[in-house]
Amino acid sequence: MRNLIRPHLHDIVPYSTARDESKAVHGVFLDANENPYKWPYNRYPDPLQKELRKAIAELKQMDENQVFIGNGSDEIIDLLIRVFCEPGKDSIMVLPPTYGMYAVSARAHNIRVKEVQLDDEFQPHLAGIAAHWKDVKLIFLCSPNNPTGNKMDATRVLSLLETFDGVVVIDEAYSDYSESEGFKGLLSTFPRLVIMQTFSKAWSMASARIGIALTSSELVSILNKVKLPYNINNLSANALMKQISKRSKVDLQIHKTINEREKLFLNLEKLPFVVKVFPSEANFLLVKVTDAERIYNYLSGKGIIVRNRSSCTGLDNCLRITIGTNKDNKLLMKHLNDYNK
């Protein structure tokens, strides 16, 4: 890992905040040029999120030093590219169809993006990846994949980790909805592996913008050096702490969503204009239809907004439908059955 990090970052001195220099928890704080009124919003948050990191480490059964907390997964994607890739020289690799921010972040930093399309089963094409990974520092995988919903094949991921000499980033944003095990268990064997997870999906915290990277303590240290000083605000941190304390309620909601996903899968398959419903381990279904734009516009006119993914590589006439409540899903099916009449 050390040899892959951009050399100048090893010795970079991070910005030192007032909260870094004083470990005091209580007292009269006159060190950070804060407004003395309107507590607690007037105070800067902990730049290293020590209390939140401890709670997340316990939740994920990880060492605290292996947990990095970002302003959503998007900040982590951006930081990883900045840490490993030299602008105008290095590349990342993405495997479309997949989440679009990997490529957007890279191009914003003048990093080339190499694309190797997933195969017909939306799995990594290992020979194609190996043929194009020269100058590639990061390979991004999404598992379960957005927008297809499938988990990446463990054998292929293992082969990639054993043969690629750069960093493999596995985005597990939807892993809470998968009944199969994720890839966190491989971290102790492969130090060049980064697992990204988020609290935006199953944990209902999308507006709080908190994502995490699980990886080596060395990389966590570098990420903490180059991130913005106060990247997680206290309102979000405190809200997530409360949500973590309600783990049983979150598990129940996950269970409900999985059950709704399976029912919606079967109901969608019965519609004559549905060509295929792809199996999913996420909180959405990818559905191939006869005319995606027409059906999208029809549903939009009924006040139901889905996502038209037809512009994505290999997803002609495909809609992505997020799993809603039982009431939401019944209303969706009512309008889709009416469309068929």
C-alpha positions in Angstrom: 0.0 0.0 0.0 2.7 2.5 1.0 4.4 2.3 -2.4 1.2 3.0 -4.2 0.4 6.2 -2.3 1.6 9.4 -4.0 5.0 10.0 -2.4 4.5 13.6 -1.3 1.6 12.6 0.9 3.6 10.5 3.3 5.2 13.5 4.8 2.3 16.0 4.5 1.5 17.9 7.6 -2.3 18.1 8.0 -4.0 21.2 9.1 -4.0 21.5 12.9 -7.4 22.5 14.3 -8.0 23.9 17.7 -9.7 20.6 18.6 -6.5 18.7 17.6 -4.3 20.9 19.8 -6.5 20.7 22.9 -7.9 17.5 24.2 -10.2 19.3 26.7 -13.8 18.2 26.8 -15.1 20.7 29.3 -14.0 24.3 29.9 -14.3 27.8 28.6 -13.3 27.5 25.0 -11.6 30.6 23.6 -9.3 28.9 21.2 -11.3 28.4 17.9 -12.8 31.8 17.2 -16.3 30.4 17.7 -19.3 32.5 18.5 -19.9 32.0 22.2 -23.7 31.8 21.7 -26.2 29.3 20.4 -24.7 26.1 21.9 -24.2 23.4 20.7 -24.3 24.6 17.1 -21.6 27.2 17.7 -18.9 24.6 18.3 -16.7 22.9 15.7 -17.1 19.1 15.6 -14.4 16.6 16.4 -12.2 16.4 13.3 -11.5 12.7 13.8 -15.0 11.7 15.0 -13.5 9.6 17.8 -16.8 8.8 19.5 -18.6 8.0 16.2 -15.6 6.0 15.0 -15.6 3.8 18.1 -19.4 3.1 17.7 -18.9 2.2 14.0 -15.9 0.0 14.7 -17.9 -1.9 17.2 -20.8 -2.2 14.8 -18.6 -3.4 12.0 -16.3 -5.5 14.3 -13.2 -3.7 13.1 -10.3 -2.0 14.8 -11.0 1.7 15.1 -7.7 2.5 13.3 -9.1 0.7 10.2 -12.2 2.9 10.0 -12.3 6.2 8.0 -15.5 8.3 8.1 -16.3 10.4 5.0 -18.9 12.9 4.0 -20.8 10.2 2.2 -19.0 7.6 0.0 -18.6 10.3 -2.6 -15.9 12.0 -0.5 -14.1 8.7 0.0 -14.1 8.1 -3.7 -12.6 11.5 -4.3 -10.0 11.1 -1.6 -8.9 7.7 -2.8 -8.3 9.1 -6.3 -6.4 12.1 -4.9 -4.3 9.8 -2.7 -3.3 7.2 -5.3 -3.4 8.9 -8.7 -1.1 11.4 -10.4 -3.1 13.8 -12.6 -2.4 13.4 -16.3 -0.5 10.2 -15.6 -2.4 7.5 -13.8 -5.8 5.8 -14.5 -8.6 4.2 -12.7 -10.8 1.4 -14.0 -14.5 1.1 -13.8 -16.7 -1.8 -14.9 -19.9 -0.5 -16.4 -22.8 -0.5 -15.9 -22.0 0.8 -12.5 -22.1 3.8 -10.2 -21.2 7.0 -12.1 -19.3 8.9 -9.5 -16.1 6.8 -9.8 -15.6 8.2 -13.3 -16.8 11.7 -12.5 -14.4 12.1 -9.6 -11.5 10.8 -11.6 -12.1 13.1 -14.6 -12.4 16.1 -12.2 -8.8 15.4 -11.2 -7.6 14.8 -14.8 -7.3 11.1 -14.2 -8.0 8.8 -17.1 -10.9 6.4 -16.8 -10.6 2.9 -18.4 -13.8 1.0 -18.9 -14.2 -2.8 -19.1 -17.8 -3.8 -19.5 -19.2 -6.4 -17.2 -20.1 -9.6 -18.9 -23.6 -10.8 -19.8 -24.3 -11.8 -16.2 -23.0 -8.5 -14.9 -19.8 -10.0 -13.6 -16.1 -8.8 -14.0 -14.5 -9.8 -17.2 -11.1 -10.8 -15.8 -9.2 -11.2 -19.1 -10.5 -7.8 -20.3 -9.5 -6.2 -17.0 -6.0 -7.7 -17.1 -5.5 -6.6 -20.8 -6.2 -2.9 -19.9 -4.8 -2.4 -16.3 -1.5 -0.8 -17.3 -1.2 2.5 -15.4 -4.3 1.7 -13.5 -4.0 2.5 -9.8 -7.5 1.8 -8.6 -10.2 -0.6 -9.8 -13.7 0.2 -8.5 -16.2 -2.7 -8.0 -19.7 -2.2 -6.8 -21.2 -5.2 -4.9 -24.2 -5.5 -4.9 -23.8 -3.5 -8.1 -25.7 -0.3 -8.9 -27.8 -0.4 -11.1 -27.9 -4.1 -11.7 -28.4 -5.3 -8.1 -26.2 -8.4 -8.3 -23.3 -9.3 -6.0 -19.9 -9.7 -7.6 -18.7 -13.3 -7.9 -16.4 -14.1 -5.0 -14.1 -16.3 -7.0 -13.5 -13.6 -9.6 -13.0 -10.9 -6.9 -10.4 -13.1 -5.2 -8.6 -13.7 -8.5 -8.5 -10.0 -9.1 -7.1 -9.3 -5.6 -4.4 -11.9 -6.2 -3.2 -10.7 -9.6 -3.8 -6.9 -9.7 -0.9 -4.9 -8.2 -2.9 -1.8 -7.5 -5.8 -1.0 -5.1 -9.2 -2.7 -5.4 -12.1 -0.7 -4.0 -15.3 -2.6 -3.4 -18.3 -0.4 -2.9 -20.8 -2.2 -0.6 -23.4 0.5 -0.3 -26.2 -2.0 -0.6 -24.6 -4.9 1.3 -27.1 -4.7 4.1 -29.8 -6.0 1.8 -27.8 -9.0 0.6 -28.2 -12.3 2.4 -24.7 -13.4 1.3 -21.5 -12.3 3.0 -19.6 -9.3 1.8 -15.9 -8.9 1.3 -14.9 -7.3 4.6 -13.4 -10.6 5.7 -10.7 -10.3 3.0 -9.1 -7.2 4.5 -6.7 -9.0 6.7 -5.4 -11.0 3.8 -5.2 -8.3 1.2 -3.8 -4.9 2.4 -4.5 -3.3 -0.9 -8.2 -3.7 -0.5 -10.6 -0.9 0.5 -14.2 -1.7 1.4 -16.7 1.3 1.2 -20.0 1.2 3.0 -22.6 3.8 3.8 -25.4 4.7 6.2 -27.4 6.3 3.4 -29.3 3.2 2.4 -30.4 0.6 4.9 -29.7 2.9 7.8 -32.0 5.7 6.5 -29.4 8.4 6.8 -29.0 9.7 3.3 -29.4 13.3 4.3 -26.7 13.0 7.0 -24.1 12.1 4.4 -21.9 9.6 6.3 -19.9 6.9 4.5 -17.1 4.7 5.7 -13.9 3.1 4.3 -12.7 -0.1 6.0 -9.0 -0.6 5.1 -5.5 -0.6 6.5 -4.6 1.7 9.4 -1.9 3.2 7.2 -4.3 4.3 4.5 -6.8 5.6 7.1 -4.0 7.8 8.5 -3.3 9.2 5.1 -7.0 9.9 4.4 -7.3 11.7 7.7 -4.3 13.9 6.6 -5.8 15.0 3.3 -9.5 15.3 4.1 -11.2 18.6 5.0 -10.7 19.2 8.7 -14.4 19.1 9.7 -15.9 16.8 7.1 -18.6 15.4 9.4 -20.8 17.8 11.3 -22.1 17.2 14.8 -25.8 17.1 13.7 -25.1 14.2 11.4 -22.8 12.4 13.8 -25.2 12.6 16.7 -28.1 11.5 14.5 -26.2 8.4 13.4 -25.2 7.6 17.0 -28.9 7.5 17.8 -29.6 5.3 14.8 -26.9 2.9 15.7 -28.5 2.4 19.1 -31.7 1.3 17.3 -30.0 -1.6 15.5 -33.0 -4.0 16.0 -35.4 -1.5 14.3 -33.0 -1.1 11.4 -32.8 -4.9 11.0 -36.6 -5.1 10.9 -36.8 -2.5 8.2 -34.2 -4.3 6.2 -36.2 -7.5 6.5 -39.3 -5.7 5.4 -37.5 -4.3 2.4 -36.2 -7.7 1.3 -39.7 -9.2 1.6 -41.2 -6.4 -0.5 -38.4 -6.8 -3.0 -39.3 -10.5 -3.5 -43.0 -9.8 -3.8 -42.4 -7.0 -6.3 -40.1 -9.2 -8.3 -42.9 -11.8 -8.8 -45.5 -9.2 -9.6 -43.4 -7.4 -12.1 -42.6 -10.6 -13.9 -46.3 -11.1 -14.7 -46.6 -7.9 -16.7 -46.6 -8.5 -20.5 -44.5 -5.5 -21.2 -41.7 -6.6 -18.8 -39.0 -8.5 -20.7 -36.9 -9.4 -17.6 -36.6 -8.6 -13.9 -33.0 -9.0 -12.9 -32.4 -10.8 -9.5 -31.3 -8.3 -6.9 -29.4 -8.3 -3.6 -30.0 -4.5 -3.1 -33.0 -2.3 -2.3 -34.0 -1.9 -5.9 -34.9 -4.0 -9.0 -33.6 -3.5 -12.5 -36.4 -4.2 -15.0 -36.1 -4.5 -18.7 -39.3 -3.4 -20.5 -40.5 -2.9 -24.0 -40.4 0.9 -23.9 -38.6 2.4 -20.9 -39.1 6.0 -21.8 -42.9 5.6 -22.4 -43.4 3.7 -19.1 -41.2 6.1 -17.2 -43.2 9.1 -18.5 -46.5 7.3 -17.7 -45.5 6.6 -14.1 -44.1 10.1 -13.7 -47.5 11.4 -14.8 -49.1 9.4 -12.0 -46.7 10.8 -9.4 -44.4 7.8 -9.2 -40.8 8.5 -10.0 -38.5 5.6 -11.0 -35.1 5.8 -12.7 -34.6 5.3 -16.5 -31.2 3.7 -16.9 -31.5 3.1 -20.6 -28.5 5.4 -21.2 -26.2 3.1 -19.3 -23.9 0.6 -21.1 -25.8 -2.6 -21.8 -29.1 -1.5 -20.2 -31.3 -0.6 -23.2 -35.0 -0.1 -22.1 -34.2 -0.7 -18.4 -35.8 1.0 -15.4 -34.5 0.9 -11.9 -37.2 0.7 -9.3 -36.4 1.4 -5.6 -38.3 -0.8 -3.2 -40.8 1.3 -1.3 -43.2 0.5 1.5 -45.9 -2.0 1.0 -48.3 0.9 0.2 -45.8 2.4 -2.3 -45.3 -0.9 -4.1 -49.1 -1.6 -4.3 -49.7 1.8 -5.9 -46.9 1.2 -8.3 -48.4 -2.2 -9.4 -51.9 -0.7 -9.6 -50.7 1.9 -12.2 -48.5 -0.6 -14.0 -51.5 -3.0 -14.3 -53.6 0.0 -15.5 -50.9 0.8 -18.1 -51.4 -2.7 -19.5 -55.2 -2.3 -20.1 
